[in-house]
């Protein structure tokens, strides 16, 4: 396995890994968040004989340096990093594989560089719209009211809009008071994990670590949340409907959408809107599944999509 750092021109060192068959079909894994990172579990989707898989931690995430850095950290910079990695590795064209925020980034890169993309495999679609953010921060409270009460306990009851919640947490995680910052990061993550647990069955997942355990021991949580809230505060550095308005650029790119029908983080209506706009796309509506990429039903659907894409590309070559 090849692993190393690539330095950007503006102060970031991007950690990347490559595995599989160098003569196989290139595929770039785009992790979610914003603010997460790749893990060992990320590498379990790809047949090492068929794929040349590339993984990288986005700016400020995972093993990339500086950890939690938000300076020069915005969506277009991430697109440039994908291009930097592609060119450095000598990849002419590749498949993009992204879930949640990773699906947003995959669509943005493909819109900017359609000539470099062989296919898209998207899971738990997120388009960074106000509607999606309102769902996650406000409407979801109908299902977990007690958890939401804890989540917003330090916010003025008269001003609990999505933007107010984001601004409050953004200010808190960037506080010079480390205890306050860490507490805020844990509160946000707890809200997110509680939402996922509505449909997340730990007995029905192949993920090695239960995402709800050891919050207090997660040294990366504050760095992750800084990047996460930096993006949310800035509307993910995308204009309104920017992704949807540029989909015609992708009309020649085979696209597979995998969407859990019980996804509480990225509700199915977003994937349906994308599919409606991308009439050439194939959507797999996975009943009984939520947001997690490692839920057995979701993982099975993703591997099926990978096999379909690999077979099609092999027949075309």
N, C-alpha and C positions, 0 to 999 in steps of 0.2 A: 504493500500500500504506500502510495506517495503522499506525503504530507509536508506542508511548508507554509510560508507566509508570502504574500505579495503586498508590496507597499504602494499605496495610492499617492497621488501628487499632493494631497492636502492633509497629510498627517495620520492616516489610518493604515494599520497593518492587518490585512485580511487573511485569516487562517482558512486553508482549504485542504481537502483530502481527495484522493482519487483511488478507485478500486475497480476490480473487474478486468475485463478483456480490452486491452488497448485497441484491438481491431473490431471491437463490438460497437454498437450504436451508442453515441455519446448522449448522456442524459444528465441534466443539472437539477439537483434537489434544492428547492427553495423553502426554507423553514418559515414557520409562522411567527406570530407575535402581534405587531412588531416588537422585537426585543428578546425573542427566544434564542434558539441556537440549534445546531444539529446534535444528535446523540447517537449512541450505538444502535438504538432502535431504528433510526432513520435509514440505516444501511440494510435492513432486513427485507426490503421490498424487491431487490434487484437480483436477477440471475447473473452470477459472475461470469458465466460463459457468453452471455448474450449482450450484456451492457457494459459500457465504460462509464461508470458513475462518478459524478463530481459533487462534492458537498462543500459548502463554505458557510462560515458564520458571518452574518451581516454586520455592518459597522456597529461597534460597541457591544456586540453579542458574543456569547460563547467564549472561544479562545482568541477572538480578534482583539486587537489592542488599539487604543486604550479601552479597557473595559468600561462600559456605561457611558462612553463619550458621545455627546450630542452635537458638538461642533462639527460643521461640515457633514452632518448626518441627515440626509433627506432622500426622498424616493428616487429622484433622478440620479443621485450619486450611487445608489444601489444598482440601478440599471447600468451605470458606467462600470461598476465593479464586475457585474456579470460579463460585460463585454471585455473587460480587461482579462478576466480569467479565461474566457473562451479563446481570445487571441493568444494568450500566453501558452495555453495547452495545445495550440494548433488545431482547434476544433473548427471545422467549416460550418457545419450545421448541427443542431442538437435538439433533443426533446426536452421540454421544461415540465417538471413535476412539482406542483406546489399546492399546499393546503392552507385554508384560512387566509392570513395575510400573504402567505406564499402564492396563493392563487391571484391575488391582486398584483403582486410583483411580476408574476409570470405574464399576465395580460398586458401590463405596462411595457415590459421588455419586448414582448412580441409585437406590440403596436409600433414601437420605435424601430425594431429591427426584424420585421417579418421575414426578410430574406435569410435570416440565420436560424429559423425555427422549423424543425421537422414536424413537430406535433406538440399539443398541449394536453396534459393530464391534470385536471383541477379537482380539488376535494374541499367540501365545506366552503363554498364560494363567499368571498367578502369583497365588496366594492367600495368600502369606506364612505358610505352615504350617511347623511344625518339620520335617516330612518333606521338604519341598522344600529347606529350608536344609541339612539333613543330606546330601541328595543332592549338592548343589553343593559343600559343603565337605569331605565325607568319602567318599561312595560313588564319586564321579567319579574318585577317585584310581586306581581299577582300570584306567582307560583311559590315564591320563597320570601314572604313578607317579613318574617323574623330575621332572616339573614340580611335583607335589605336595610332593615332598621339598624342593624349593627354597622353595615357598610356606610351609612350616611349619618351616623351618630354625631359626628363632629361638624356637620354642615348645617347652616341656618335652615330651619324647617320652612321658612318663607321663600327660600331661594335654592331649591333643589332641582334645577334644570340639568340637562346633560352637560352643558358647558360649565355650569357652576361646580358640578361634581368633578369634572376633569381638571378644572383650574385649582380646586382645593387640593386634590391629590398631587397634581404637578408641583404645586408650591411645597407640599409636605415632603415629597421624596427628594427634592432638591434643597431641603433645609440643612443648615449647618449643624443642627442638632441631630446627631446620628440615630439616637433612640427614636425620635419622632419620625425620622425618615424611614427607618426600618419598620416601625409599627405601621405606617401608612402603606408601605409596600406589601406587607403581610395581609393587611385588611383588604386591599384590592385583589390580591391573589386568592384569598379565601373566598371572596365573592365569586370570582371566576370559576374556581374549582367547585363551589357549591352548585353553581348553575350547571356545570358539566355533570355533576353527580346525579342530577335529575334523571339522566338516561345512561349514565356511565356505569356499567356493571364490571367491577374489577375481576370477576370470574370469567368474563367474556372478552378479555383483552390479552394481547401478547406483549404489552408494554412491560418492561422489566421492573419499572418503579411505579408504585401507586402515586399518581400526581397529587394526592391529598395528604401525603405523609411528609413529616420532617420539614415543615415550612420554616420553623425557627432555625434549622440547621443549614438551610440553603444559602450559601455564601453569595450566590449569584443573584439572589432575588432583587436586591436593591438596584444593581446594575441593569437588570432586565426591565424593571419598572421605570427607571429613568428614561430608557430608550422608548419604551411602550408609551408612556404619557407624553413624551416629547412629540411623538408622531400624532397621537390623538389630539393634543392641543392644537396642532397645526393641520388638522384634517387630513393627515397622512400626506400632506404636500401634493394634494390632487385637487383640481378644480371640480366643481359639481358635475357629476355624470361624465367625467373625463374618460373613464374606461369605456362606458357604454357608447359614447359618441365616436369612438375610434375603432369600433369592432370590424368595420368593413375592410380595414387593413389586414384582417386575419382570415378573410374568406377562403383562402387557399390552404389554410393550416388545419389539418384534422384535429378535432378537439373532443376530448372525453371529459364529462362532468360527473363526478361521483358525489352524491348528496344524501346524507343521513336524513331520513324523514322526521326524526325526533331531535334534530340538532337545535340545542337551546342557545348556542353562541352565535351561529350564523344561520338563521332560519331559512328553510327551503325556498321561500318566495324569492330570495335573491338569486339563487341558482336558476329558478324558473324564468326570471326576468332575463338573465344572461342567455339561457337556452333559446328563449323566444327571439332574442336579437341575433343569435348565432344559429340560424336555421340549419346549418350544416353540422352542428355539433350533435354528439350522442350523449344523452343523459341517462345515468343509472340511478334511479330513485331507490335508495336502500331502506326498506321498511324495517322498523325495529332497531334502527341504529341512530346514534347521536353524532357528536362532533369529532370524537377521537379517531385519529388515523389508525390506531392500533386495535380498535375494536375488531373482533374477528370478521364481522359482516362487511365492515368498511375495508379492511385490509384485503379481504377476498375480492372485493369489487375492484380495488386498485390494481391488484395483481392481474386480474382478468383484463383490465384496460391495458396494462403493460404488455401482456401477451398479444392482444389484438393489434396494438401499434407495432410491436416488433415484427409480427407476421406480415403486416401490410408493407412495412418499410423493406423487409427482406425480399418480398415478392417484387417490389418496385426497383430494387437495385440490380 
